[in-house]
Amino acid sequence: MRYALVLLVVAAPGLADPPVIEAVEADPAGAGWRFSVTLSHGDTGWDDYADGWRVETPGGEILGTRELLHPHVEEQPFTRSLSGVAVPEGLTEVVVRARDSVGGWADAGTVFPLE
Protein backbone atom coordinates (compact mmCIF):
# COMPACT_ATOMS: atom_id res chain seq x y z
CA MET A 1 0.00 0.00 0.00
CA ARG A 2 2.77 2.42 0.87
CA TYR A 3 4.48 1.69 -2.46
CA ALA A 4 1.30 2.39 -4.44
CA LEU A 5 0.78 5.68 -2.63
CA VAL A 6 4.30 6.79 -3.52
CA LEU A 7 3.69 5.94 -7.17
CA LEU A 8 0.51 8.03 -7.24
CA VAL A 9 2.25 11.02 -5.73
CA VAL A 10 5.21 10.75 -8.09
CA ALA A 11 2.96 10.25 -11.13
CA ALA A 12 0.70 13.21 -10.32
CA PRO A 13 1.64 16.38 -12.21
CA GLY A 14 2.94 19.30 -10.15
CA LEU A 15 0.15 21.84 -10.10
CA ALA A 16 0.70 25.48 -9.35
CA ASP A 17 -1.74 27.55 -7.34
CA PRO A 18 -4.42 29.47 -9.23
CA PRO A 19 -3.37 32.82 -10.75
CA VAL A 20 -3.50 35.77 -8.37
CA ILE A 21 -4.71 39.16 -9.57
CA GLU A 22 -2.19 41.54 -8.02
CA ALA A 23 -3.50 44.80 -9.51
CA VAL A 24 -6.10 46.19 -11.91
CA GLU A 25 -6.13 49.56 -13.64
CA ALA A 26 -8.86 50.79 -15.96
CA ASP A 27 -9.38 53.97 -17.94
CA PRO A 28 -12.01 55.06 -20.42
CA ALA A 29 -10.39 55.07 -23.87
CA GLY A 30 -12.37 56.12 -26.91
CA ALA A 31 -15.56 54.11 -27.21
CA GLY A 32 -14.47 51.54 -24.62
CA TRP A 33 -12.24 50.96 -21.63
CA ARG A 34 -8.59 49.90 -21.39
CA PHE A 35 -7.85 47.40 -18.62
CA SER A 36 -4.35 46.54 -17.39
CA VAL A 37 -4.16 43.51 -15.13
CA THR A 38 -1.13 42.32 -13.18
CA LEU A 39 -1.06 38.58 -12.48
CA SER A 40 1.23 36.29 -10.56
CA HIS A 41 1.21 32.53 -10.94
CA GLY A 42 3.62 29.68 -10.34
CA ASP A 43 4.05 29.08 -14.07
CA THR A 44 6.01 25.87 -14.57
CA GLY A 45 6.19 26.09 -18.36
CA TRP A 46 3.78 24.87 -21.03
CA ASP A 47 2.27 22.26 -18.68
CA ASP A 48 0.83 24.85 -16.26
CA TYR A 49 0.70 28.60 -16.81
CA ALA A 50 -1.64 31.58 -16.44
CA ASP A 51 -3.27 31.69 -19.86
CA GLY A 52 -5.84 34.46 -19.63
CA TRP A 53 -8.01 36.92 -17.76
CA ARG A 54 -11.37 38.46 -18.45
CA VAL A 55 -13.60 41.35 -17.46
CA GLU A 56 -17.17 40.51 -16.46
CA THR A 57 -20.23 42.28 -15.15
CA PRO A 58 -21.13 41.41 -11.54
CA GLY A 59 -23.83 39.17 -13.06
CA GLY A 60 -21.26 37.15 -15.04
CA GLU A 61 -21.64 38.62 -18.54
CA ILE A 62 -18.23 38.55 -20.24
CA LEU A 63 -17.20 41.99 -21.52
CA GLY A 64 -13.72 41.14 -22.76
CA THR A 65 -11.07 38.40 -22.60
CA ARG A 66 -7.29 38.72 -22.75
CA GLU A 67 -5.64 35.50 -23.92
CA LEU A 68 -2.09 34.84 -22.74
CA LEU A 69 -0.37 32.69 -25.31
CA HIS A 70 2.76 31.55 -23.47
CA PRO A 71 4.14 30.89 -19.99
CA HIS A 72 5.77 33.68 -17.97
CA VAL A 73 8.11 31.53 -15.88
CA GLU A 74 10.82 34.20 -15.59
CA GLU A 75 8.48 37.22 -15.53
CA GLN A 76 6.47 37.29 -12.29
CA PRO A 77 4.32 39.17 -11.67
CA PHE A 78 3.47 40.41 -15.16
CA THR A 79 1.01 42.96 -16.58
CA ARG A 80 -0.97 42.76 -19.80
CA SER A 81 -3.62 45.08 -21.19
CA LEU A 82 -6.84 44.84 -23.15
CA SER A 83 -8.40 47.81 -24.96
CA GLY A 84 -11.83 48.37 -26.43
CA VAL A 85 -13.81 46.75 -23.62
CA ALA A 86 -17.42 47.92 -23.93
CA VAL A 87 -18.70 48.57 -20.41
CA PRO A 88 -22.47 49.11 -20.18
CA GLU A 89 -23.45 52.64 -19.18
CA GLY A 90 -24.26 52.94 -15.49
CA LEU A 91 -22.14 49.96 -14.44
CA THR A 92 -20.16 50.99 -11.35
CA GLU A 93 -17.97 47.89 -10.96
CA VAL A 94 -16.66 44.92 -12.89
CA VAL A 95 -15.18 41.56 -11.93
CA VAL A 96 -11.77 40.50 -13.24
CA ARG A 97 -11.23 36.74 -13.29
CA ALA A 98 -8.02 34.87 -14.17
CA ARG A 99 -7.47 31.46 -15.75
CA ASP A 100 -4.65 28.94 -15.88
CA SER A 101 -4.08 26.15 -18.36
CA VAL A 102 -4.70 23.38 -15.79
CA GLY A 103 -7.35 24.68 -13.39
CA GLY A 104 -9.37 26.77 -15.85
CA TRP A 105 -11.23 29.89 -14.76
CA ALA A 106 -10.86 30.81 -11.09
CA ASP A 107 -14.02 30.48 -9.02
CA ALA A 108 -13.45 33.86 -7.41
CA GLY A 109 -12.80 37.11 -9.20
CA THR A 110 -11.57 40.51 -8.12
CA VAL A 111 -14.21 43.23 -7.90
CA PHE A 112 -12.94 46.47 -9.41
CA PRO A 113 -14.81 49.77 -8.97
CA LEU A 114 -15.12 51.94 -12.08
CA GLU A 115 -14.57 55.62 -11.38
ROSE-4610 file (N, C-alpha, C; in Angstrom, 1 decimal, always signed):
// ROSE-4610
residu = [M/M/M/R/R/R/Y/Y/Y/A/A/A/L/L/L/V/V/V/L/L/L/L/L/L/V/V/V/V/V/V/A/A/A/A/A/A/P/P/P/G/G/G/L/L/L/A/A/A/D/D/D/P/P/P/P/P/P/V/V/V/I/I/I/E/E/E/A/A/A/V/V/V/E/E/E/A/A/A/D/D/D/P/P/P/A/A/A/G/G/G/A/A/A/G/G/G/W/W/W/R/R/R/F/F/F/S/S/S/V/V/V/T/T/T/L/L/L/S/S/S/H/H/H/G/G/G/D/D/D/T/T/T/G/G/G/W/W/W/D/D/D/D/D/D/Y/Y/Y/A/A/A/D/D/D/G/G/G/W/W/W/R/R/R/V/V/V/E/E/E/T/T/T/P/P/P/G/G/G/G/G/G/E/E/E/I/I/I/L/L/L/G/G/G/T/T/T/R/R/R/E/E/E/L/L/L/L/L/L/H/H/H/P/P/P/H/H/H/V/V/V/E/E/E/E/E/E/Q/Q/Q/P/P/P/F/F/F/T/T/T/R/R/R/S/S/S/L/L/L/S/S/S/G/G/G/V/V/V/A/A/A/V/V/V/P/P/P/E/E/E/G/G/G/L/L/L/T/T/T/E/E/E/V/V/V/V/V/V/V/V/V/R/R/R/A/A/A/R/R/R/D/D/D/S/S/S/V/V/V/G/G/G/G/G/G/W/W/W/A/A/A/D/D/D/A/A/A/G/G/G/T/T/T/V/V/V/F/F/F/P/P/P/L/L/L/E/E/E]
num = [1/1/1/2/2/2/3/3/3/4/4/4/5/5/5/6/6/6/7/7/7/8/8/8/9/9/9/10/10/10/11/11/11/12/12/12/13/13/13/14/14/14/15/15/15/16/16/16/17/17/17/18/18/18/19/19/19/20/20/20/21/21/21/22/22/22/23/23/23/24/24/24/25/25/25/26/26/26/27/27/27/28/28/28/29/29/29/30/30/30/31/31/31/32/32/32/33/33/33/34/34/34/35/35/35/36/36/36/37/37/37/38/38/38/39/39/39/40/40/40/41/41/41/42/42/42/43/43/43/44/44/44/45/45/45/46/46/46/47/47/47/48/48/48/49/49/49/50/50/50/51/51/51/52/52/52/53/53/53/54/54/54/55/55/55/56/56/56/57/57/57/58/58/58/59/59/59/60/60/60/61/61/61/62/62/62/63/63/63/64/64/64/65/65/65/66/66/66/67/67/67/68/68/68/69/69/69/70/70/70/71/71/71/72/72/72/73/73/73/74/74/74/75/75/75/76/76/76/77/77/77/78/78/78/79/79/79/80/80/80/81/81/81/82/82/82/83/83/83/84/84/84/85/85/85/86/86/86/87/87/87/88/88/88/89/89/89/90/90/90/91/91/91/92/92/92/93/93/93/94/94/94/95/95/95/96/96/96/97/97/97/98/98/98/99/99/99/100/100/100/101/101/101/102/102/102/103/103/103/104/104/104/105/105/105/106/106/106/107/107/107/108/108/108/109/109/109/110/110/110/111/111/111/112/112/112/113/113/113/114/114/114/115/115/115]
x = [+0.8/+0.0/+0.9/+1.9/+2.8/+3.4/+3.8/+4.5/+3.5/+2.3/+1.3/+1.1/+1.0/+0.8/+1.9/+3.1/+4.3/+4.2/+3.8/+3.7/+2.7/+1.5/+0.5/+1.0/+1.7/+2.3/+3.3/+4.2/+5.2/+4.6/+3.6/+3.0/+2.1/+1.6/+0.7/+1.5/+0.9/+1.6/+1.7/+2.8/+2.9/+2.1/+1.1/+0.2/+0.5/+0.5/+0.7/-0.6/-0.5/-1.7/-2.4/-3.7/-4.4/-3.7/-3.9/-3.4/-3.9/-3.1/-3.5/-3.5/-4.6/-4.7/-4.1/-2.9/-2.2/-2.7/-3.1/-3.5/-4.4/-5.3/-6.1/-6.1/-6.0/-6.1/-7.1/-7.9/-8.9/-9.1/-9.1/-9.4/-10.3/-11.2/-12.0/-11.1/-11.2/-10.4/-11.2/-11.5/-12.4/-13.8/-14.2/-15.6/-15.6/-14.5/-14.5/-13.6/-13.1/-12.2/-11.0/-9.9/-8.6/-8.3/-8.2/-7.8/-6.4/-5.7/-4.4/-4.4/-4.0/-4.2/-2.8/-2.4/-1.1/-1.5/-0.9/-1.1/+0.2/+0.1/+1.2/+0.7/+1.6/+1.2/+2.5/+2.5/+3.6/+3.8/+3.9/+4.1/+5.2/+5.0/+6.0/+6.5/+5.9/+6.2/+4.9/+5.0/+3.8/+2.8/+3.2/+2.3/+1.3/+1.7/+0.8/+1.2/+0.4/+0.7/-0.6/-0.5/-1.6/-1.9/-3.1/-3.3/-4.4/-4.9/-5.8/-6.5/-7.2/-8.0/-9.2/-10.2/-11.4/-12.0/-12.8/-13.6/-15.1/-15.8/-17.2/-18.0/-19.3/-20.2/-20.4/-20.9/-21.1/-22.1/-22.9/-23.8/-23.2/-21.9/-21.3/-21.2/-21.7/-21.6/-20.2/-19.6/-18.2/-18.2/-17.4/-17.2/-16.0/-14.9/-13.7/-12.8/-12.0/-11.1/-9.7/-8.7/-7.3/-6.6/-6.3/-5.6/-4.1/-3.5/-2.1/-1.5/-0.7/-0.4/+0.9/+1.5/+2.8/+3.0/+3.8/+4.1/+5.0/+5.0/+5.8/+6.6/+7.4/+8.1/+9.1/+9.8/+10.8/+10.3/+9.0/+8.5/+7.3/+7.5/+6.5/+6.6/+5.6/+4.3/+4.5/+3.4/+3.5/+2.1/+2.2/+1.0/+0.7/-0.5/-1.0/-2.3/-2.5/-3.6/-4.6/-5.8/-6.8/-7.6/-7.7/-8.4/-9.7/-10.6/-11.8/-12.9/-12.8/-13.8/-15.0/-16.2/-17.4/-18.1/-18.1/-18.7/-20.1/-21.1/-22.5/-22.6/-23.3/-23.4/-24.1/-23.7/-24.3/-23.6/-22.8/-22.1/-21.1/-21.1/-20.2/-19.0/-19.1/-18.0/-18.0/-16.8/-16.7/-15.9/-15.9/-15.2/-14.1/-12.9/-11.8/-11.5/-11.4/-11.2/-10.1/-9.2/-8.0/-8.2/-7.4/-7.5/-6.1/-5.9/-4.6/-4.9/-3.9/-4.1/-4.5/-4.3/-4.7/-6.0/-6.2/-7.4/-8.5/-8.3/-9.4/-9.6/-10.9/-11.2/-11.3/-10.8/-10.9/-12.3/-12.7/-14.0/-14.3/-13.3/-13.4/-12.8/-13.4/-12.8/-12.5/-11.9/-11.6/-12.5/-13.3/-14.2/-13.4/-13.7/-12.9/-13.9/-13.9/-14.8/-14.4/-15.4/-15.1/-15.4/-14.4/-14.6/-14.6]
y = [-1.2/+0.0/+1.3/+1.3/+2.4/+2.6/+1.6/+1.7/+2.3/+1.9/+2.4/+3.9/+4.3/+5.7/+6.5/+6.1/+6.8/+6.9/+5.9/+5.9/+7.0/+7.0/+8.0/+9.4/+9.7/+11.0/+11.4/+10.5/+10.7/+10.9/+10.2/+10.2/+11.5/+12.1/+13.2/+14.4/+15.2/+16.4/+17.4/+18.2/+19.3/+20.5/+20.8/+21.8/+23.1/+24.2/+25.5/+26.0/+26.9/+27.6/+28.3/+28.7/+29.5/+30.8/+31.5/+32.8/+33.8/+34.7/+35.8/+37.1/+37.8/+39.2/+40.1/+40.7/+41.5/+43.0/+43.4/+44.8/+44.9/+45.9/+46.2/+47.7/+48.1/+49.6/+49.6/+50.6/+50.8/+52.3/+52.6/+54.0/+54.0/+54.9/+55.1/+55.4/+54.8/+55.1/+55.0/+56.1/+56.1/+55.6/+54.7/+54.1/+53.0/+52.6/+51.5/+51.9/+50.8/+51.0/+50.2/+50.6/+49.9/+49.4/+48.1/+47.4/+46.9/+47.1/+46.5/+45.7/+44.4/+43.5/+42.9/+42.9/+42.3/+41.0/+39.9/+38.6/+38.0/+37.1/+36.3/+34.9/+33.9/+32.5/+31.7/+30.6/+29.7/+28.9/+29.7/+29.1/+28.1/+26.9/+25.9/+25.6/+26.3/+26.1/+25.8/+25.1/+24.9/+23.9/+23.2/+22.3/+23.0/+24.1/+24.8/+26.3/+27.2/+28.6/+29.4/+30.7/+31.6/+31.9/+31.5/+31.7/+32.7/+33.4/+34.5/+35.1/+36.2/+36.9/+37.6/+37.8/+38.5/+39.5/+40.3/+41.4/+40.9/+40.9/+40.5/+41.6/+41.5/+42.3/+41.5/+42.2/+41.4/+40.2/+40.3/+39.2/+38.1/+38.2/+37.1/+37.3/+38.4/+38.6/+39.0/+38.3/+38.5/+39.8/+40.8/+42.0/+42.0/+41.2/+41.1/+40.1/+39.5/+38.4/+38.7/+38.6/+38.7/+37.3/+36.8/+35.5/+35.7/+34.8/+34.8/+33.6/+33.8/+32.7/+31.9/+32.3/+31.5/+31.7/+30.8/+30.9/+32.1/+32.6/+33.7/+33.2/+32.2/+31.5/+32.5/+33.3/+34.2/+35.6/+35.9/+37.2/+37.2/+37.4/+37.3/+38.4/+39.1/+39.2/+39.9/+39.8/+40.4/+41.1/+42.1/+43.0/+42.9/+42.7/+42.8/+43.6/+44.2/+45.1/+44.6/+45.1/+44.8/+46.1/+46.6/+47.8/+47.5/+48.5/+48.4/+47.6/+47.5/+46.8/+47.6/+47.2/+47.9/+47.7/+48.7/+48.6/+49.2/+48.5/+49.1/+50.4/+51.4/+52.6/+52.4/+53.1/+52.9/+51.9/+51.0/+50.0/+50.6/+50.3/+51.0/+50.1/+48.8/+47.9/+46.7/+46.1/+44.9/+43.9/+42.7/+41.6/+41.1/+41.0/+40.5/+39.1/+38.2/+36.7/+36.2/+35.4/+34.9/+33.4/+32.9/+31.5/+30.9/+29.6/+28.9/+27.7/+27.2/+26.1/+24.8/+24.6/+23.4/+23.5/+24.5/+24.7/+25.4/+26.0/+26.8/+28.1/+28.6/+29.9/+29.8/+30.8/+30.8/+31.0/+30.3/+30.5/+31.9/+32.5/+33.9/+34.9/+36.0/+37.1/+38.3/+39.3/+40.5/+41.6/+42.2/+43.2/+44.5/+45.2/+46.5/+47.6/+48.6/+49.8/+50.6/+51.0/+51.9/+53.4/+54.2/+55.6/+56.6]
z = [+0.0/+0.0/+0.0/+0.8/+0.9/-0.5/-1.2/-2.5/-3.5/-3.5/-4.4/-4.2/-3.0/-2.6/-3.2/-3.0/-3.5/-5.0/-5.7/-7.2/-7.6/-6.9/-7.2/-7.0/-6.0/-5.7/-6.8/-7.1/-8.1/-9.5/-9.8/-11.1/-11.3/-10.2/-10.3/-10.8/-11.7/-12.2/-11.1/-11.1/-10.1/-10.6/-9.8/-10.1/-9.3/-10.0/-9.3/-8.8/-7.9/-7.3/-8.4/-8.2/-9.2/-9.4/-10.5/-10.7/-9.7/-9.3/-8.4/-9.1/-9.0/-9.6/-8.6/-8.9/-8.0/-8.1/-9.3/-9.5/-10.8/-10.7/-11.9/-12.1/-13.3/-13.6/-14.8/-14.8/-16.0/-16.2/-17.5/-17.9/-19.2/-19.2/-20.4/-21.6/-22.7/-23.9/-25.1/-25.7/-26.9/-26.6/-27.4/-27.2/-26.2/-25.6/-24.6/-23.5/-22.8/-21.6/-21.9/-21.3/-21.4/-20.0/-19.9/-18.6/-18.7/-17.6/-17.4/-16.1/-16.2/-15.1/-14.9/-13.6/-13.2/-12.5/-13.0/-12.5/-11.9/-11.0/-10.6/-10.5/-10.9/-10.9/-10.9/-10.4/-10.3/-11.7/-12.8/-14.1/-14.0/-14.5/-14.6/-16.0/-17.0/-18.4/-19.1/-20.2/-21.0/-20.4/-19.4/-18.7/-17.7/-17.2/-16.3/-16.2/-16.8/-16.8/-16.8/-16.4/-16.4/-17.9/-18.4/-19.9/-20.2/-19.3/-19.6/-18.4/-18.7/-17.8/-18.5/-17.8/-18.5/-17.5/-18.2/-17.5/-17.6/-16.5/-16.5/-15.7/-16.0/-15.1/-13.8/-12.8/-11.5/-11.7/-12.8/-13.1/-13.9/-14.3/-15.0/-16.5/-17.1/-18.5/-18.9/-19.9/-20.2/-21.2/-20.7/-21.5/-22.4/-22.0/-22.8/-22.2/-23.0/-22.6/-23.2/-22.3/-22.8/-22.7/-23.8/-23.9/-23.7/-23.0/-22.7/-23.4/-24.4/-25.3/-25.0/-23.9/-23.5/-22.0/-21.4/-20.0/-19.7/-18.4/-18.0/-16.8/-17.0/-15.9/-15.3/-16.1/-15.6/-15.4/-15.6/-15.5/-14.6/-13.3/-12.3/-11.3/-11.0/-11.7/-13.0/-13.8/-15.2/-15.4/-16.3/-16.6/-18.1/-18.4/-19.8/-19.9/-21.0/-21.2/-22.3/-22.2/-23.2/-23.4/-24.6/-25.0/-25.7/-25.7/-26.4/-25.7/-24.4/-23.6/-23.5/-24.0/-23.9/-22.6/-21.7/-20.4/-20.5/-20.1/-20.2/-19.3/-19.9/-19.2/-17.8/-16.8/-15.5/-14.6/-15.2/-14.4/-13.6/-12.3/-11.3/-10.9/-11.3/-11.0/-11.9/-12.1/-12.9/-12.1/-12.6/-11.9/-12.9/-12.4/-13.2/-12.7/-13.6/-13.3/-14.1/-13.5/-14.2/-14.5/-15.4/-15.8/-15.9/-15.6/-15.9/-16.7/-17.4/-18.4/-17.7/-16.4/-15.8/-15.0/-14.2/-13.4/-14.0/-15.2/-15.8/-15.1/-15.3/-14.8/-13.2/-12.5/-11.1/-10.7/-9.6/-9.0/-8.6/-7.9/-7.4/-8.3/-8.4/-9.2/-8.3/-8.8/-8.1/-8.6/-7.6/-7.9/-8.0/-9.1/-9.4/-9.6/-8.8/-9.0/-10.2/-11.0/-12.1/-11.6/-11.8/-11.4/-12.5]
